[in-house]
Amino acid sequence: STRESAPCSLIRFAGTVLTPGSTTRWTSPKAAIQRPQDAILRNIPTSHEMEEFFARAEQSQQRLFMEKYNFDVANDVPLPGQYQWVRVMP
């Protein structure tokens, strides 16, 4: 069996093989690496966005807990409902 391969003269650097008449442009290794890093940096949320995201998730968890156990965790007070809460002193 035979394998088709590109002549060594068409290989510019490891990982890039061009064929004769190809319209693909050669890019430097630095430019090829820089592009994905730029895309990643654009998608990193700001600290404010992260705070908003986690605050919403925390409020949702607190609301579910309050509905289930009739206790307000944020203010540390029992609420009227199914459970009767008694303060325990250590």
Secondary structure, DSSP 4 states (H G I P E B T S, - for coil): -------GGGB-STT-B--TT--PPP--HHHHHHHHHHHHHHTPPPHHHHHHHHHHHHHHHHHHHHHHH-EETTTTEE-SSS--------
